[in-house]
Amino acid sequence: MLLVTVAVLALVGAGCSSSSGDNVGTTGTPGTTTTGSTGSTGSGSGCTEANAVDLSGDQPFTVTIENFAYDPSCFKASAASTITIENKDSVTHTFSIDGTQVDATINGLETFNGESPGLAPGSYDFYCKLHPTMTGTVIVV
């Protein structure tokens, strides 16, 4: 299973596949940039622990994909959490973090449920491999 059990998250394949075949690793290197947006929409400004949506107490926590955007796109999650990714768009998207095994494919109008990949605390940039303008940042605590 994939999922960013928060470490993805923080932490959420590039082809069309079902979510049951996705994998999330148990190790990863924090990203070196924080290009995700603050709050739940938009992109551009830096994502910091101070302005991230706090999902660290939610079990599991949920990230929604709608209108080619992640919501929230800047969030904080517990390394031990599991993640749910709801794709409300009719097209396939991914939730991917470079340098880790976090790489979930979520088909259109489907939901992905994943387990913690055991990411170390830190900031991780995520994006959609199919739509590279879709980006965000998860801060694993």
C-alpha positions in Angstrom: 0.0 0.0 0.0 1.1 3.5 -0.4 0.2 6.3 1.5 1.7 8.7 3.2 1.0 8.0 6.6 1.6 11.4 7.1 5.1 11.4 6.4 4.2 11.4 3.1 2.7 12.5 4.0 4.9 14.3 4.9 3.0 12.5 3.9 -0.3 11.1 -0.4 3.0 5.7 -10.3 2.8 7.9 -13.3 0.4 5.7 -15.1 -3.2 4.7 -14.7 -3.3 2.0 -12.1 -5.4 1.1 -9.1 -4.5 2.4 -5.7 -4.1 -1.1 -4.4 -0.7 -1.6 -6.2 0.9 1.6 -5.0 3.8 1.6 -2.6 5.1 4.0 0.0 8.5 3.5 1.4 9.6 3.6 4.9 12.5 5.9 4.5 13.0 9.2 2.8 15.0 12.3 2.7 13.4 15.6 3.5 13.0 17.9 0.6 15.3 20.9 0.4 12.7 23.3 -0.9 9.3 24.4 0.2 7.4 25.6 -2.8 4.0 24.5 -1.7 1.3 27.0 -1.0 0.1 28.1 2.3 -3.4 27.4 3.4 -5.6 25.2 1.3 -5.5 26.7 -2.2 -3.0 28.4 -4.5 0.7 28.0 -4.8 3.8 30.0 -4.6 4.5 31.1 -1.1 6.6 29.0 1.3 5.0 26.4 3.5 6.3 26.6 7.0 5.2 24.9 10.3 3.8 28.2 11.3 1.4 28.5 8.3 0.7 24.9 7.6 -2.8 23.4 8.1 -2.4 21.2 11.2 -3.5 17.6 10.4 -1.2 16.0 12.9 -4.0 15.0 15.2 -6.3 13.6 12.5 -6.2 9.8 12.1 -6.3 9.2 9.2 -5.9 12.6 7.7 -7.4 13.5 4.3 -6.0 15.4 1.3 -8.5 16.2 -1.4 -7.6 16.7 -5.1 -10.1 18.9 -6.9 -9.8 21.3 -9.9 -6.2 20.2 -10.4 -5.1 21.2 -6.9 -4.3 19.6 -3.6 -6.4 20.8 -0.5 -4.6 21.4 1.7 -1.4 22.0 -0.3 0.6 23.0 2.8 0.0 20.8 5.9 1.6 19.3 8.9 1.1 15.6 9.7 2.3 13.0 12.2 4.9 10.5 11.0 2.7 7.7 12.4 -0.5 8.8 10.6 -2.3 7.2 7.7 -3.5 9.2 4.8 -6.6 9.3 2.7 -6.5 11.0 -0.7 -9.8 11.8 -2.4 -9.6 12.5 -6.1 -12.7 14.5 -7.0 -11.4 15.2 -10.5 -12.4 12.9 -13.4 -8.8 12.3 -14.4 -5.9 10.4 -12.8 -3.4 12.2 -10.5 -0.5 11.1 -8.4 0.8 12.1 -5.0 4.6 11.8 -5.3 7.6 12.8 -3.2 11.0 12.6 -4.9 13.7 10.7 -3.1 11.2 8.5 -1.3 9.0 5.6 -2.2 5.9 7.8 -1.8 4.3 7.6 -5.3 0.5 7.0 -5.2 -1.7 6.9 -8.3 -5.3 7.9 -7.7 -7.6 7.3 -10.6 -10.3 9.9 -11.3 -13.2 10.0 -8.8 -11.5 7.4 -6.6 -10.1 7.4 -3.1 -6.7 6.2 -1.9 -6.1 4.9 1.6 -2.4 4.5 2.6 -0.3 3.6 5.6 2.6 5.5 7.0 5.8 5.3 5.0 7.8 6.2 8.1 9.3 9.5 6.8 11.7 11.2 9.1 10.6 14.6 10.5 11.1 17.4 8.0 9.6 19.2 5.1 8.7 17.2 1.9 7.6 18.7 -1.4 4.9 16.6 -3.2 3.5 16.9 -6.7 1.5 15.2 -9.4 3.7 13.4 -12.0 1.0 13.8 -14.6 0.3 17.5 -13.9 3.6 19.1 -12.6 1.9 22.4 -11.8 0.1 20.6 -9.0 2.4 20.9 -6.0 2.4 21.1 -2.2 4.4 20.6 0.9 4.0 18.3 3.9 5.8 18.9 7.2 6.2 15.6 9.1 6.3 16.0 12.8 
